[in-house]
Structure formats: structure tokens, C-alpha cells
């Protein structure tokens, strides 16, 4: 869990705290913390109280966006830091179109994973 800089904070349109996510998913906060620990979600410290936040785009109703976990694994395997993953996921890609995070939320995960795999080459 990292503290992010202003550039990345500005790229991500909305954030959720871990208790917010737990409520949305109808689980305990400890379960959300486990998802972060397992690498299925990315959480960063931000704001005045430095609470852990997750990009809102990573949550779809009561579950993690389909394809996010696999994409995060690919990026991690490519050597990306948390900041680099967030920057890549929320920077517009004209070939998608939109951002990789938007594409994941629109169930276009295959294209996002293809691009993530290509980064390793």
C-alpha cells in the first residue's frame, strides 16, 4: 500500500475507502483488505487522514470488475509498481479507445490483457 502523487491522484476520477467497498460488496472490511493483500485490488494511501483508497472503477456493483485481477497480475509480473499500474490503467489509450480501466468495466478485458502482455516484450 503506497501513498500516491498528485499526478496519479488526478488521473483516477473517483476513489472508494475500504469500508465503502465492504458495504457495497456486503462483506467485512477484513475481506476487502484480503483482496488487496492477494493482489486482486490496488489500494493506496491518500487524503488528509491517509486512509486506504481503491479506484471506484475497480468495483462493479457488489464485486471486483471482471478481468482486473488478471490484468494486475500481468502488470505486476512485468515489474510495474502500484503507481505505474494506476498510471497505465487510467491513461487514455486511443487504440482501445478510452482507458484500460474503462475497457475492463465495459467487459473488454481481453484487449486490455493483450496490451498488458505486450508491455513485457
C-alpha positions in Angstrom: 0.0 0.0 0.0 1.5 3.2 -1.2 0.9 6.9 -1.0 0.4 8.3 -4.4 1.4 11.6 -6.0 -0.8 14.3 -7.3 -0.4 13.3 -11.0 -1.9 9.8 -10.4 -4.5 11.1 -8.0 -5.7 13.4 -10.8 -5.9 10.6 -13.3 -8.3 8.5 -11.2 -11.7 10.1 -11.4 -13.2 8.6 -8.2 -12.0 6.7 -5.1 -13.6 4.5 -2.5 -12.5 3.7 1.0 -12.2 0.0 2.1 -15.3 0.4 4.4 -17.3 1.7 1.4 -16.3 -1.3 -0.7 -17.1 -3.7 2.1 -20.5 -2.2 2.3 -21.1 -2.4 -1.4 -19.9 -6.0 -1.5 -21.7 -6.9 1.7 -18.6 -8.3 3.3 -16.4 -7.4 6.2 -13.6 -4.8 5.8 -11.1 -7.6 6.5 -12.3 -9.4 3.4 -11.5 -6.2 1.3 -8.1 -6.0 3.0 -7.5 -9.6 2.0 -8.4 -8.8 -1.7 -5.8 -6.0 -1.6 -3.2 -8.3 0.1 -3.9 -11.0 -2.6 -3.3 -8.5 -5.4 -6.9 -8.6 -6.7 -7.3 -4.9 -5.9 -4.8 -2.0 -5.6 -5.1 0.3 -2.5 -3.2 3.5 -1.9 -3.0 6.0 0.9 -4.4 9.4 0.1 -6.2 12.3 1.7 -5.7 14.1 5.0 -6.0 11.0 7.1 -4.0 8.8 4.7 -6.8 6.2 4.6 -6.6 3.4 2.1 -8.5 4.1 -1.1 -9.2 2.0 -4.2 -10.2 3.4 -7.6 -14.0 3.3 -7.8 -13.6 2.0 -11.4 -12.4 -1.3 -9.9 -15.7 -2.1 -8.3 -18.8 -3.2 -10.3 -21.8 -3.2 -8.0 -21.0 -5.9 -5.4 -17.9 -7.4 -7.0 -14.4 -6.6 -8.4 -14.5 -5.7 -12.1 -14.1 -8.8 -14.2 -10.6 -9.2 -15.6 -9.0 -6.7 -13.2 -7.2 -9.3 -11.1 -5.6 -11.0 -14.1 -4.5 -7.6 -15.5 -3.0 -6.6 -12.2 -1.1 -9.9 -12.1 0.3 -9.3 -15.7 1.4 -5.8 -14.8 3.0 -6.9 -11.5 4.8 -9.7 -13.4 6.0 -7.0 -15.9 7.7 -5.2 -12.9 5.2 -2.4 -12.6 4.9 -0.6 -9.3 1.5 0.3 -7.9 1.8 3.8 -9.2 2.8 2.6 -12.7 -0.1 0.2 -12.7 -2.6 3.0 -11.8 -1.0 5.4 -14.4 -1.3 2.7 -17.1 -4.8 1.7 -16.2 -6.1 5.3 -16.1 -4.2 6.9 -19.0 -6.3 7.1 -22.2 -5.3 4.7 -25.0 -6.6 5.8 -28.4 -6.3 2.2 -29.7 -8.9 0.9 -27.1 -10.5 3.7 -27.1 -10.6 5.1 -23.6 -8.6 4.0 -20.7 -7.7 0.3 -19.9 -9.8 0.7 -16.7 -12.8 1.8 -18.7 -12.3 -1.1 -21.1 -12.3 -3.5 -18.2 -15.5 -2.1 -16.8 -17.1 -2.5 -20.3 -16.1 -6.2 -20.4 -13.3 -5.7 -22.9 -10.7 -7.3 -20.7 -9.2 -9.5 -23.5 -8.0 -6.3 -25.3 -6.6 -4.9 -22.1 -4.8 -8.1 -21.2 -3.3 -8.2 -24.7 -1.9 -4.8 -24.3 -0.5 -5.6 -20.8 1.2 -8.8 -22.2 2.7 -6.7 -25.0 4.4 -4.5 -22.4 6.5 -7.4 -21.3 8.0 -7.8 -24.8 
